[in-house]
Amino acid sequence: MANAFTKPVEVVDTAIQMLQNELVLSQLVWLNGVGDFANKFNDTITVRVPAPSRGHTRVLRGVGAERNLTVSDLTEDSFPVTLTDVAYHLAMLTDEELTLDLRNFAQQVLSRQVRGVADILEEGVRDLIVNAPYAAANAVHQVAGTDFFKGVNAARRALDEDYIPADRILLVGTAVEEQILNDDRFIRYDSQGQNAVSALQEARLGRIYGYDIVVSPLIPHGDAYLFHRTAFIMATRTPALPLGAVQAGAIASSPGQNFALRWLVDYDPTITSNRSLVDCYVGYKAVTDPNNVGFVRARKIHLIPGTIDVGLGANVADSTITAAAGADHTLQLRTVDANGDDVTTTATYASSDATKATVNAAGVVTGVAAGTATITATYVTPSGNRTDTQVVTVV
């Protein structure tokens, strides 16, 4: 056998190191990878996050009550985080693969499994950041593409006025990245580290106004988020090792107590195969500060698109829908804004001739009778409506 599953603790420690190298978004938020969820109600644990703490002044040479000092609160705020998902990757390794194919378990198996788990964690943090209650908190700055840095300045001022710490992150989509790179005010720098460059190092674009700019294709292309890492929490826990099972296994957290993973391997003689499992429990939380402060640690910046395109799939050329007169045949249109973001569900649609073709609110076209109809898609922005048309031919 080319590989033997020995020293499971070393294997899972290697997995933790691999995971940290694969993650981008997950390393930008407040992480909590230790603690005990046992007997916690609804799988929920309290995570402590540093709260803002302000100093005070007193009158110089004061007398009496003027010399009294006010004690500042250095306690941390507590936020409940519920574990909601199991992020995992299960691989089957036959006797033949172990004997004839595998030469390096870490490279050929473990790295791919960790990458699979990392994808799940990244998507979870993406959804956490993108779906945070910006609109309800009046924390959205909509700007034209050429005014992106004005949006950053407005977001910066809002965070300053809420006394959010200055060590913030500017997370941007690819359309925003393009605008930044075309701006003379941007100073680019190269990632450090020659031997092992992590995904986060590769994602760092540079610095502006003292902020690290991190690019992610996972978030909407025309959006950016300025936040302190305490705005969002990701908590991971390792499932316990099974009792009474014959397996190699280990659990571990990263040196910074941030990420947790379990690795298990056992053998199924009925199919002469090993099963390798990498997994963890995970939960997410957008931080809403207590005492009616609300969601204040993050701001969203949105590039207002100048145009939209409506068509079939990614195409915007005229399309043909084939349907017999009176038959019920449908065609799904897709609307994309100038940032490259899909706005199909937020656009509105109208048909020029409902006797030939109709369109519903979701952009689904139905052929009615032979002929043509023009479908108009409309997308509302703060600087005016954006429209595009699609000619549909029913035959």
Stockholm file with secondary structure:
# STOCKHOLM 1.0

chainA/1-395         MANAFTKPVEVVDTAIQMLQNELVLSQLVWLNGVGDFANKFNDTITVRVPAPSRGHTRVLRGVGAERNLTVSDLTEDSFPVTLTDVAYHLAMLTDEELTLDLRNFAQQVLSRQVRGVADILEEGVRDLIVNAPYAAANAVHQVAGTDFFKGVNAARRALDEDYIPADRILLVGTAVEEQILNDDRFIRYDSQGQNAVSALQEARLGRIYGYDIVVSPLIPHGDAYLFHRTAFIMATRTPALPLGAVQAGAIASSPGQNFALRWLVDYDPTITSNRSLVDCYVGYKAVTDPNNVGFVRARKIHLIPGTIDVGLGANVADSTITAAAGADHTLQLRTVDANGDDVTTTATYASSDATKATVNAAGVVTGVAAGTATITATYVTPSGNRTDTQVVTVV
#=GR chainA/1-395 SS CCCCCCCHHHHHHHHHHHHHHHCSGGGSSEEECCSCCTTCGGGEEEEEEECCCCCCCCCTTCCGGGGCCCCCCCCEEEEEEECCEEEEEEEEEEHHIIIIICSCHIIIIIHHHHHHHHHHHHHHHHHHHHTSSTTTTTCEEEEEGGGHHHHHHHHHHHHHHTTCCSCCEEEECHHHHHHHHTCTTCEECCCCCSSCCCHHHHHEEEEETTEEEEECTTSCTTEEEEECGGGEEEEEECCCCCSSCCCEEEEEECTTSCCEEEEEEEEETTTTEEEEEEEEEEEEEECCBTTTTBSCSEEEEEEECSCEEEEETTCCSCEEECCCTTCCEEEEEEEEETTSCBCTTTSEEEESCTTTEEECTTSEEEECSSEEEEEEEEEEETTEEEEEEEEEEEC
#=GC SS_cons         CCCCCCCHHHHHHHHHHHHHHHCSGGGSSEEECCSCCTTCGGGEEEEEEECCCCCCCCCTTCCGGGGCCCCCCCCEEEEEEECCEEEEEEEEEEHHIIIIICSCHIIIIIHHHHHHHHHHHHHHHHHHHHTSSTTTTTCEEEEEGGGHHHHHHHHHHHHHHTTCCSCCEEEECHHHHHHHHTCTTCEECCCCCSSCCCHHHHHEEEEETTEEEEECTTSCTTEEEEECGGGEEEEEECCCCCSSCCCEEEEEECTTSCCEEEEEEEEETTTTEEEEEEEEEEEEEECCBTTTTBSCSEEEEEEECSCEEEEETTCCSCEEECCCTTCCEEEEEEEEETTSCBCTTTSEEEESCTTTEEECTTSEEEECSSEEEEEEEEEEETTEEEEEEEEEEEC
//
